[in-house]
Amino acid sequence: MLYSVQKKAAQCLAVFLFAFLILTAAAITPTGALGTGWYCTRAQNHTQPLADPPLRRVEEWGGYYIDHCHTSPDASDKVVYLTFDAGYENGNVARVLDALKAEGATGAFFILGNLPDSHPELVRRMANEGHLVCNHTYTHKNLCGAPAGALTAELTRLEIACREQAGVEVSKYFRPPEGCFDEAMLREACEVGYRTVFWSFAYADWDNSRQPDAAYAKAKILDNLHNGEVMLLHPTSATNADILPEILREIKARGYRFGTLDELTGGDGA
């Protein structure tokens, strides 16, 4: 009898521990657990940061994150690629476009479906002022582990929205939502003619309720400036909109020019 009670207690304990481990694993698993979250460790002295070896495999699957042809901080030809992830307008996207126009700089805007649907005039302005309008998917879903064709459907839906609402053709550059990716996603993007573009610099600028201090943001951006940089900024950030004119002038003053994704990838974005 005692043995039976002990056995049952042990079984109950085993079930409890199993459930605890499952729940704990779910609690600590980061967003994007179905795929890999992109990051790029920062370097010092304006040298190029390199992604960790497992992440560099994105380059085998048609991905880019840095310009390997422009590497030296002391080179005569130094280039920065400006990229912006724009999901909506809150008054700051237009201000960012104003700053870019005033400083004669162009970049690439990875947009979501809300922008052509709600503010087609901004999408038209991006294209008319020399920027690339690129694909961040229509809905910003994490598509890691999604069925084959799901990514293509998202990319196509954004293309149609831009074409029908704004009269703009999307350039064939893709940035995964949340920076989360897997091999199947990148291969599918490549199969439908897209090049995937990550970044070699970003900072915490996306939360509108917790915007960084302007001085901190300027220092973070300029201290990490490097040749061949793919810079990611969110144009909905009030801080970015405030400091961008000065940032652009300082980048030029340090001898950099602004490149295009067509230059980075050796393509034409068509």
Secondary structure as GFF3:
##gff-version 3
##sequence-region A 1 270
A	DSSP	alpha_helix	2	28	.	.	.	ID=ss1
A	DSSP	beta_strand	36	37	.	.	.	ID=ss2
A	DSSP	three_ten_helix	55	61	.	.	.	ID=ss3
A	DSSP	beta_strand	63	64	.	.	.	ID=ss4
A	DSSP	beta_strand	78	86	.	.	.	ID=ss5
A	DSSP	alpha_helix	92	102	.	.	.	ID=ss6
A	DSSP	beta_strand	108	111	.	.	.	ID=ss7
A	DSSP	alpha_helix	114	118	.	.	.	ID=ss8
A	DSSP	alpha_helix	120	128	.	.	.	ID=ss9
A	DSSP	beta_strand	132	135	.	.	.	ID=ss10
A	DSSP	alpha_helix	150	161	.	.	.	ID=ss11
A	DSSP	pi_helix	162	166	.	.	.	ID=ss12
A	DSSP	beta_strand	173	174	.	.	.	ID=ss13
A	DSSP	three_ten_helix	177	179	.	.	.	ID=ss14
A	DSSP	beta_strand	180	181	.	.	.	ID=ss15
A	DSSP	alpha_helix	183	191	.	.	.	ID=ss16
A	DSSP	beta_strand	195	197	.	.	.	ID=ss17
A	DSSP	alpha_helix	214	223	.	.	.	ID=ss18
A	DSSP	beta_strand	229	233	.	.	.	ID=ss19
A	DSSP	alpha_helix	238	253	.	.	.	ID=ss20
A	DSSP	beta_strand	256	259	.	.	.	ID=ss21
A	DSSP	alpha_helix	261	265	.	.	.	ID=ss22
###
